[in-house]
Amino acid sequence: MKDRRRAVRARVHGKVQGVGYRIWTRGEATGLGLMGWVRNERDGSVTAWLTGTDAAVSAMIERLWHGPPGAAVHQIDIEELESWIAPGDFRVVA
């Protein structure tokens, strides 16, 4: 049985800028076969749009809590999305 598709927007709060969080996210997401993007926000958070199988998206959300060395995640806000439209790969967009 095929795993159902899922798309979420994850807003990650804490010490997540200046520690390689976006590049790390791209590597982890690519390894899980996800499509989407990640960007820095003006308030110091990072936003990631994650699209893929339910299992892969769930695994990535769990990984976001850990991040790369030097990161300290305090909160992640998850918004389930209706649209699965994403680039054909995973990109750092800003």
Disulfide bonds with the S-S distance in Angstrom:
none
